[in-house]
């Protein structure tokens, strides 16, 4: 397998909701943790879509803890990934294409979010396959 790393902020849903507005989105968040959205690039390429390459057993470690939403403002957090002591990803949640309320609004449109559901917010630049040369 050709495995690649993707550091992401993980949002843990704490309150059931559907068709959640941006204005109410954060009231549905229980807390936050960090995720490594490991991707099997060879499987992803073979299937021409992302789901299969991102859905293998053990490929989304989370943690080590959940920070309650009431204890953290997630709008400008550092997001970093080191591989064997080398920093590969270094960004901030304020650089995300879509903020957390927008993600919750879009994902909950016609789709119920339940307590315990986890939303990965997207990875910053620096993933291995995109490096020149690729480093996965």
C-alpha positions, -999 to +999 in steps of 0.1 A: +000+000+000+011+036-008-001+054+024-002+092+027-009+114+056-034+143+060-036+162+093-071+176+099-092+191+126-120+167+136-153+182+147-174+159+170-211+164+168-229+166+202-265+174+193-287+158+166-297+181+138-307+183+102-308+214+079-286+233+105-280+269+097-245+285+099-258+306+127-267+276+148-240+252+137-216+256+166-244+247+191-243+212+176-205+207+182-195+187+213-158+192+208-127+189+187-097+166+182-070+160+157-072+134+129-047+118+106-068+111+075-045+084+061-051+077+024-041+046+004-031+065-027-028+034-049-063+023-040-076+058-045-061+060-079-073+025-089-109+034-080-109+069-094-126+083-063-117+091-027-140+069-006-122+036-011-087+049-005-098+067+027-120+039+041-096+011+049-094-003+085-072+017+109-067+046+084-082+074+105-066+076+139-081+103+161-070+120+193-054+116+218-083+136+235-114+156+228-114+192+238-149+204+246-163+231+223-169+253+253-132+253+260-118+260+226-123+286+198-114+266+167-114+295+142-076+300+143-058+268+155-024+256+144-026+225+123+007+207+119+021+173+109+056+160+114+069+129+097+100+113+112+109+147+128+103+167+096+075+192+095+054+185+064+022+204+071+019+237+088-012+259+086-041+273+106-078+266+107-083+302+097-069+292+063-096+265+057-116+269+025-148+264+044-152+273+081-168+249+105-203+264+105-203+263+067-193+226+067-220+217+092-246+237+073-237+220+040-234+184+054-266+187+074-287+198+044-311+169+040-288+147+061-292+142+098-261+146+120-260+125+152-241+128+184-208+111+179-206+118+142-172+132+132-165+157+105-130+160+091-125+196+080-099+192+052-061+191+050-037+219+045-010+220+019+020+196+023+006+161+018+032+137+006+018+128-028+017+165-039+054+171-030+080+172-057+091+144-057+062+127-039+071+116-004+046+090+008 
